């Protein structure tokens, strides 16, 4: 079974990134990448979050546990979730949808 370090290496290889390029892309010090790849340090939660934010196609399940594939889309496929209607026969209706943006703005949609 692959370790998280090996999966980080795979992300780097698949994207053609050196250690320095990986550090720059996710916004960490170059020494942090070096220490993780050498096995000196284990990746912190902050490091994992930065990897997941920088590589949107990487699934957190795959990165952390080696489960599923590297693609997020496979985790959310319709095969995994065949019932899209509520179990109550569809009697519930949506009243409000809120979209929260990273710049702290909000969009609200009412039915």
N, C-alpha and C positions, 0 to 999 in steps of 0.2 A: 504494500500500500504506500502511495506517495505521501510525503510529508508536505506541510504547507510551504516549506522552503522550496521543495521540488516543484510545487505548483506555481510559485512566484517565478522560478526559473523558466517554466514552460511559457508563462505569459510574456516574459522578456524575449524568449526565443521566437515565439509566434509573431511578435510585433517587431522583431529585429532590433531590439534595444540593448545597448550596453548597460552596465551598472550605473554609469553616470547619467545616461539618458533616462533610465528608469527613475532615478532619484529626482531628476529635474521634472519629469512628467508628473510624478505624484506629489512633489513638493516636500521632499525630505532631504536630510543631509546625505551626501554620498557615503559617508562612513556608516550610516544606518543600513543601507543596502549591503555594503560589504560585510558588516557584522552578521546580518541575517543570512546571507548566502554562505558565509563560512561556518555557520552554526554557533557562533559565539553568543548571539542573542536570538530570542524568539520574537516573531513579529508582535507588536503591541496592537491593541484594539484600534488606536489611532492610525497605525500603519495600514491595517486591514481595510478600514473605512476609506482611506485615501486611495488604495488600490481599486476598490470597488467603484469609487466615484470616477476615477480616471479611465477605467476600462468597463464601460457600461454593459458590455456583452458578457462579462464574467459573473457567474452566479455565486452568491455568498455560500451556498451549500457546497459547491464544488471547491471554492477557495479554502474554506475552513475544514471541511470534512472529506473532500474528495468524492462527494456524491453527485449524481446526475452528470451533466456535461458542463463545458465551459460556457455554454450559451444560456442566457436567462430565458430566452423564448421557449426552450424545451420545458422549463419548469412550469410555465403558464400555458401550455398547449391545451387545446380543447379535449384531448384524450384524457388528460389528468383531471379535468373538471367537466364531466358530461352534463351535469345538471346546472344550467344557468338560470332557471326559474326558481323562485323561492319554494320551499317545501310546503308552504301554506296554500298552494294553488294559485299564486300570483295575486293575492288580495292586497298586498302592501303596495303602496305607491310612493314614489320619491317626492318628498316635500321641498327639500332644499339641497343644493350641491354647492360646496365651498371649495375653491381652488386657492391654495396658499402658495405664493411664490417666494423664492429665496430672497428677493429684495423687500420682503415683509409686506407686500401688497396682497390684497385679497379680492377675488371675484366671487360673487354670489349669484346663483341662479335659483329662482323660485319656480315651482310648477304652477 
